[in-house]
Amino acid sequence: MQRRQLLRQTALAVSAFSFSRELFALTPAQRQWVEAKGIPPAGLIKLSSNENPHGPSPLARKAMTDFVNQSNRYQWDMNGVMRERIGALTGHTKEHVILGAGSSELLGLACAWAALRKGNVVASEPTFKLWMTASRKIGLQTKLVPLTYSKHNDLQQLADAMDADTRMVYLCNPNNPTGTTATQTELEAFVRKVAKDRILLMDEAYTEYYDSPSVAHLINEFPNLLIAKTFSKVFGMAGARVGYILAQPDTVKKLAELSAWPNAGPSAVSMAGAMAALTDTDFVQLVKRENHRAKELFCQGLQKAGIPYIPSVTSFVYFDNQPYARKIPELLTSANIIGARTFEEKSSWLRLSVGTVPEMQKVVSILQA
Ligand SMILES: Cc1ncc(COP(=O)(O)O)c(C=O)c1O
């Protein structure tokens, strides 16, 4: 490796690590717990929401800081510029892109579109579910399909679960909370089966970590195919709230019509950061490398402690507390590490987000003690 490149990467790593801890605000419940225990946030290791422990990138931070001064103006022009950049980056045009305050806002919009005709949405169990409560309220019942034994989305059963009232299928690939992915061939076959007459909402929040398969190129063929993406994960900007959906221009128009004001999503400051983040490819590589190292170390630790786990292509790991003598969430919490939790009813399987290498070393040392 070139000396200059090495120095730059080291500087990036140092600046990322030194910023990482104070970046994360706590949820009210977590704050209450921390305050009751008298733990200063700096001493807390938060591995609960698959946040990136290294970001945002130095270029994104600078862009956001610089842009604060222009926050008095609405961000109309910028919205267009950013959509154009994302369009170009993904081989599409700005008309194929709708921006949101995080991808969650757009998952909600997709549900609203599907709910124009009452019916149901088919999804895996467990999967990323935040949008489900609201979707039920607006008239979309959820039909949940268990994962396979290996904790993969069961594509066959998902397709079989569709009925005459199915308006939308949601597929999170790689899946949260299990970290598993289908193959490119399997995904493409699934799109061809489902999206010809139903809305298919593909959540590709975690594809970057391991360059997992994507079906974004198929939007040209399927007007019902929506690809949701976020800057909250590999780009480390969860609090900045920037996400987007890729779809055909007519579909994007339909989604935009359901929002009070399509320009009301991410702030100008956040968009400035996100556009800078897109150019900081060194930083993304650093995040991926560090995530791989920390995750490997964690998985080896789980193996040594006799804890079964599902190989993950994401920034979190799903593992089974069952054969381990102690309750892992309590054990870790007593060491000021929060985040290990279950996503299935009456299940011993837990998810923990991958933090920095030193954080995962600490987790492993506690599990092996
Ligand atoms: C699969 C998946 N989709 C969407 C989101 C929401 O991301 P955003 O911060 O862009 O709203 C998350 C957040 O954890 C997620 O795991």
The ligand as a MOL file (V3000), in Angstrom:
LIG
                    3D

  0  0  0     0  0            999 V3000
M  V30 BEGIN CTAB
M  V30 COUNTS 16 16 0 0 0
M  V30 BEGIN ATOM
M  V30 1 C -33.8630 -2.8080 6.9440 0
M  V30 2 C -34.0190 -1.3880 7.3730 0
M  V30 3 N -34.7160 -0.5560 6.6000 0
M  V30 4 C -34.8880 0.7340 6.9320 0
M  V30 5 C -34.3480 1.2330 8.1010 0
M  V30 6 C -34.6150 2.6690 8.4320 0
M  V30 7 O -33.5950 3.4270 8.0120 0
M  V30 8 P -33.6980 5.0100 7.9800 0
M  V30 9 O -32.7870 5.4820 9.0660 0
M  V30 10 O -33.1960 5.3450 6.6210 0
M  V30 11 O -35.0900 5.4280 8.1980 0
M  V30 12 C -33.6030 0.4120 8.9300 0
M  V30 13 C -33.0470 0.9300 10.1810 0
M  V30 14 O -32.5040 0.2600 11.0130 0
M  V30 15 C -33.4420 -0.9390 8.5730 0
M  V30 16 O -32.7560 -1.7900 9.3330 0
M  V30 END ATOM
M  V30 BEGIN BOND
M  V30 1 1 1 2
M  V30 2 1 2 3
M  V30 3 2 2 15
M  V30 4 2 3 4
M  V30 5 1 4 5
M  V30 6 1 5 6
M  V30 7 2 5 12
M  V30 8 1 6 7
M  V30 9 1 7 8
M  V30 10 2 8 9
M  V30 11 1 8 10
M  V30 12 1 8 11
M  V30 13 1 12 13
M  V30 14 1 12 15
M  V30 15 2 13 14
M  V30 16 1 15 16
M  V30 END BOND
M  V30 END CTAB
M  END
